[in-house]
């Protein structure tokens, strides 16, 4: 078999398949392989499991290469059907459950949808996350400077440096109430920290970016404009970074970081409590 050939990867779950995807991606990132992913959530009954098994087998017969299959299914009968397929199956949850059962000295009580489902036990956390998302949307891009006392972090930076996606990721993934405020071209002649933000200096966190990268991003939005010019980007980034230093605002260069990495670094630097959902 050609080790460089594209591998088909199945993420199969009786729930959202988020757990299977996250763990599967983490493991596969260690290998220099090209993959084509197929995510199959809510495999909750025998007919659906049999259809999934047939899909895996057909793909194997067509390609001659065993698909990689990451399974997160509570029901033993459904799980067994999938494991009888021609794929290389890895039960990502049960692999950890057995040694944990031995260590804890208690039997597991598996319940479908417990990880990412809406249950009585996590309803309060779910409501808190929705409230965080609502708050973040209402305080995006300086739309509103009211209620900043409720914010857990306020992101600052020039336009298109990553403030909005990072804020939304913090809200959706960790339930963090994140506001963000933009510095625009008109601010550059006399750049200063807005009066409305000064009482919340301890919540401020800056994002900066390499001017070349910023120019490329802005070109996609407003090609050949002053807004996207490298000169303007250098001016804005330089002025805002200087403000961060003068005001002793912690900041991060977003150029080479993913949204996930930036959000995690902000949580760590600002000592914010991570909430897992």
N, C-alpha and C positions, 0 to 999 in steps of 0.2 A: 504494500500500500504506500502511496506517495504521502510522506509526512507533511508536505506542503499543501496538500489538497484541502479545499474548504470543508469544514466539518459542520454538519447540521447539529444544532443544540436545541433541545426541548426543555422548557421550563413548565412543569405540570403541577397543578395544585387544586385542592378542593376549595380554595379561597381565591384571593386576588392574584396569587403567584408572585407577589412582591418579594417574599422571603426567598423563594427559589431563585428568582432573578438576581437578587443582591448577593446571595452566597455563591451562586454559580458564576456570576461575573467576577467576584473576588478571586475564586479559584482559577478560572480560566485566564485571568490577567497575568498569571505567573508563566504562561506558556505563549511562545511566539506562533500562534495559530490564527488562521482566518476562519471566522465562524459566521453562520447564518442562523439567526435565532427564530424560534417558533414558540410563542408563549400561549399556553392553554390553561386559562383559569377556570374555576368552578366545575371541575371534573368530579361530580358529586353522586353519580349513579353508574350502575353497571353498563347500560347501553352506551353512555358517553365514554366510559373507560375502554370498552371494546372498540369504539370508533377511533380513539386515540392510539390504541395498540395497533390497529390496522394502518393508521397513518404512518406510524414509526416503521412498521414492517415494509410498507410500500416504498418508502424513501430509501430504506436499506437495499431493497431489491433493485431499485433503479440506479443507485449510485455505487453499490458495492462497498460502501463505507458505513460502518456502524454509527448511527447518530448517538450523540451524548445526551443523556436524559437525566435531568435533575428533578426529583420528585419530592413534593411536600404534601402528603395526603394522609389524613388521620384514619380513614376507614381501611381496615386490613384487606378486605375483599377487593376493593377498588385498587389499592396499592399493589396487590399481588398480580392482578390482571396486567397492569402496566409493566411490572417487573418481568413478566413472561414474554415481553416483546423482544425484538431483535436488537434493541438499543443497548448501549452501555449505561445501565441504570444506577444512579446514586441516590439513596434515600437520605436527604440532607438533614432531616430532623431526627429520624430514628437512630442514625449513626451516633448522635450525641445523647439521645434519651437513655440508652442502655447503660453507659458508664455513669451517668448522673443518677439513675435509679439505684445503682449499687452504692454510690457514695452517699446519697441522701437517705437510703434505707426505706423509701416509700415508693409505691407504684404510681406511675403517671395516670392522670385522668384526662385523656385527650378529648378535646371538644373542637369541632370544625369552626373555622372563622374566628378563633380566639385571638390570633395574632393581629389581624387587621380588620376584624369585624366590629360591628357596633353591638356591644353587649351591655347588660346592666352594670357590670363591673367597671366599664371604661366610659360610661356615658358622660360623666363629669369632665373627664379629660378631653373627650371629643368636643364637648361644648366649649371648653377653654381654647381648643385649637381653632374652632370656627370663629370665635371671638377675636383671636389673634389675627386671623386672615382678614376679617372685616376691618379691624383696626389698621392693619398695614395697608390695605387698599385705600382707605380713607385718608391716609397720611403719606401717600406716595408722591414723590417729586415736589414736595412742598405745597401740595394741594391745601392742606390745613395745618396751621401751627397751633391749633387749639388742642387741649388734652395731651400735651407732650409730657405731662407729669405721669401719664399712664404708660409711656413708652419705656421699654427695657433697654433699647439701644436706638440711637439716631445716627444714620449713616450720612456722611457728607462727601461731596465730590463733584467733579465736572460732569457735564452731560455725556452719557454713554460709557461710563467707566464701570458699570455693573451694579449700581445701587439698587435698582428695582428688582432684578432677579435674585440678588442676594437677600434682600428684605423678604421677598415672598418665600424663598426657601426656608429662611429662619422661622417664618410664621407657620408654614405648612408642615415642615418636618419636625420642628421642635416646640411649636406653640409660643414662639417669642413675638412680643408686640414690637415691631420694628418700623420706625418712621424713617424717611429719608428726605434730604434737602439738597437741591442742586445749586451749584455756582455756575452762572451763565456769563456770556461774553460781556454783557453790560456791567457786571460786577467787578471786572478786572481793573478798571481805572482807580478804584478806591476800595480794594477788597478788604472786607472786615467780617468778623463773626456777627451775624444778625442778632439784634438785641433780644429777640424772642428765644434764641437758643442759649444765651449766656447763663440763665439759671440752671440749665441742664448740662453743664459742661462735663459732668462726670458720666454722662450717657453718650457723649459724642464719640464717633469712630469714623476715621477718614478712609476713603478709597482713592488711590491714585492709579496711574496707568502709564506705560511708555507712550510718548507722543506719536511715534510711528504706528503703533497698534491702534491708538485712538483715531488717528487720521483715516486708517483703513476702514474702521468700523463706521465712521461718520460718512465716508465716501459712499457707502452702500445706501445711506439714508438721503444724502444731499450731495450728489456728485459735483465736483468742481466748484463747490461753494466756499466762501470765506470760513464758514463754520467747520468745514472738513479739511481746510488747508493745514499742512504740517506746521506752518508758522503760527497759526492761531492755536493749534493744539499744544505746541511747545509753550506758548505764552500762558495758556490757561493752566496747564499741568504745573508749570513752574511756580506760578503765583499761588495756587492752592496748596501745593506742597510746602511752600514757605509759610503760609498761614498756619498749617498744621504744626509746623515746628515751633513757630512763635507762640502759639496758643497751647503748646504741649498736648496736642490731641493725638492719641495713638492712631497710626494709619498703616495701610497695607497696599502694596502694589499688586493690582489684580491681573497683570499681564499674563503671567504664566500659571495662574491658579484656576481651577474649575470653581463653579458656584458652590459645590459641596465643600471643597477645601477652604474657600474663603469663609463660608458660614461657620465651619468648625473652628477655624483660627480666631474668628471674632468671639465665639463663645468662650474659647480658652483665655484670650487676652482680657476680655471684659468680665471674666469669672461669672458667666451666666449659667444657670442651671439647665442642663439638657433634659428635655422631656421626651421620652420615647413613646410612640403611638403604634 
